[in-house]
């Protein structure tokens, strides 16, 4: 039997050791060997894209506020702490960075590709076209390194029409309605929770797409998924999965 090696995507950078979606975590993931990064985008109240998964910031910063209601200056004062489980994590934090900063960093690493997720909360608050346009304007200069992804198929259809050729749809369930939408949307990638898979890739829907599964943090399980045909895998712990020692957080 031919061995299929997993290809890992650094999910939100390196959240096992760094604040999720932080430039510090993204830099560490790349130094650990990542060639694929996934980040999430929310907009400020002036439609500036920032790297952030949740609109409500309780989980990230411990604050009962929504990022989409904040000004750029207020967001740039936020501090995302390091994982509490890490030694020396107390009083260590990273800023919430702009998408523009990430794109500038990405351009300096042409070997790296980014999956950039358009979050539904921003679409709901600001509208489809304003949200997509704000993100498009930042990513277009590095479009050859970017794959736009979202749960929102309308956002993907629009940004593809605007000129971002490669897209990935994150599906919430595997049913016939979702399959029909996937056929019409014709994304390059379909993302699926690792807990909602068929036994092998051959039992998943076939189409012009590749399947990506999330999130897997156990190297043994990752190899098992790859042998079943699911070779594109998002992980929170890219260094452990690649067997690499990262730039680590023991520095002051």
N, C-alpha and C positions, 0 to 999 in steps of 0.2 A: 504493500500500500504506500502510495506516494505521500510523504509528509507535507502538509499544508501549514505554513507558518503564519501566525496571526500578524496583522498589520495594525498597530495601535494608534489611536487618536487621543491626544491629551485633552480630556474632557474638562473644560473650564480652566485650562492650564495645568496646574499641579496641586489640586486642593487637598491631597493627602498631607502636604507639607507646607503649603503656602495659602494665603487667602485666595479664594476662587476668583477667576477672571482678572487677577492682578498681573501687572507687567512683570513683577518679580517672579511669580509662578510660571509665567509663559517663558521667560528667559531661562529659568531652571529646567523646564521641560525640554527646551531645545538643546541645552547643554547636555541633558541626559540622553539625547538621541532622537527626540520626537521630530518627525517630519510632517505631522498633521496635528493641528491645534483646533480646538473648538472653543468659541467664545459666544457670549450672549449680549444682546444690545437692548438697552432701554434709553429713552430720550428724556432730557431735562425739560423744564417748562418752556424753554425757548427753542426746543427741537434739536438740541445738540446731542449726538449719540455718545453714550458712555457704556463701558464694559460692565454689565451688571445683569444677573439672572432675574432676581425678584424685583418687582416694583416696590412692594412693601419691604422695608429695610430691617425689620426686627431680626430676622435670621442672620443677616450679614453684619450689621453694625450694632444691633441691640436697640434700635430706635424705632419708635412707633410713628413712622412717617413714610410717605411714598416718594420715591425718587422722581417720578414724573411731575410732582408738584414743586420741585426745588429748582432754584436758579443754578447756573453753572458754578457760580462762586460758592454757593452752599454745598454743592456736591463735592467740589474740590477740597472742602474742609472735612469731608467724611474720612473715617479711618476703619478699614476692614481688618479685624484682628487675625493673627495666626491661629491655626487649630489649637484648642486648649489642651489637647492630649500631648502636645510636643513639649519637650524640656525647653526652658528659657523663652516660652511663648508669651509670658505675662508682659504687658505694656509694649508688645511689638505689633505693628500694624502696617498696612500698605494703603495708599490712596486709591480711590476709584478713578480709573483713567479714562480719558476720552478715546473714542474709536480712532480719531485722527492720530493719536500717539501710537496706538497699536499698528495702524497701517504704515506709519513711518518706520517703525521697528521691523515690520514684516518685509518691507522693501529692501532692507539690509540683509535679509536672509532668503535669497531667492530659491533655496532648496526646500523651503517650508511652505505648506499650503494651509489655508485657514477655512474652516467651516464657521460661518458667521450667522448666528441665529437672530432673526427678527422676532422679538417677543410680542405676544398678543396684547399684553396690557398697554403698550404704547400705541398699538394700532387702535385699540378701543378708545383710548383717551384723546388721541390727536387725529384720528382718521387714517384710512388706508394710504392714500396718495401722499399726504405730508410726511407720514412716518417713513414710507419706503423711499421717498425722494431724499430725505435727510440722510438716510443710511447710504443710499446709492452714491450721493455726492462725495462721500468719504472713501468708499471702497473702489470706485471706478478706476482711479489711477493704478491700483494694484490688482485689477480684476483678473489677471492671468493666474494669480495665486489664491483667489477666493472662490469658495462655493457658498452660495447663499442658501440658508436652510430656515425652516419655520414649521410650526404646526398649522399656520394659516396659509392655505393653498392659494388664496387670492393675492396675498402679498408676494408669493413666489411667482405667480403668473405675471404680475405687474413688473416686478424687478427683472424678470427674464425678458419681457417685452422692451424694457428700457435699455437692455444691453448686457446684463449679467447672464452669460450663456449657461452656466452650470448651476443647478439647483438640487436641493435635497428636501424631501417632505418628511416630517416627523409624524408618524401615524399614531393615533391613540388606541386603535383597536383593529383587529384583522377580521373584517366582515365584508360582505359583498358590496355594500355602499362605498366603503373605503377603497375597495379594489377598483370599482368603476371610476372613482375620482382619480386614482393613481393612473389609470389607463389614459384618461383625458389629459391630465397634467403632464404626464410623461417625464417625470424627474430623472435625473441622473443617479440619484441615491434615494433609498427609502430607509428611514431610521425606525427601529423597533426596539422596545424594551426587551431585554434578554429573558425576562420571565414570561414572554408571550410569543415564543417561537415554536415552529414545528420541529420535528426531530432532526430533519436535515434540510439543507438549502433547497434540495429538489422538491420539497413539499411546500415551499413558499411560492408566492405568486411569481411567475416569470414575466419579464418585460425588459425594457431598455435600461433598467436601473440595476444598481448593485445594492445589496442589503448591508446596512451598518447596524450593529447592536450596541446597546448601552445598558448600564455601565457594568463592567467586569473588572474586578480588582484582584482576582486570584489567578496566578499564572497557569496553574493546572487546569482550571476551568476554561481559561482562554484557549489553551491548546485543544481541549475537547471540542469547544465551539468551532475552532478552525478546522478540525478534522471532519466536522459535520457540514463544513462548507461556509460557515460564518467567519470569514477571515478578517473582516474590517470591524474593529472592536474599539469602542470608547472606554477609557479607563481614567479613574481619578488618581491613580498611583503609577504614573508613567515610568518613573525610575525603577521601581520594583518589577514592573512588567518587562522592561527592557534589560533588567539585570545590571543597571548602571547606577553609580553613585552620583547624585546630583550635587550642584552647588548647594551646600546645605545651610540650614537656618541656625546653626550654632554661633554664627557671627553676631556680635553685638549690634 
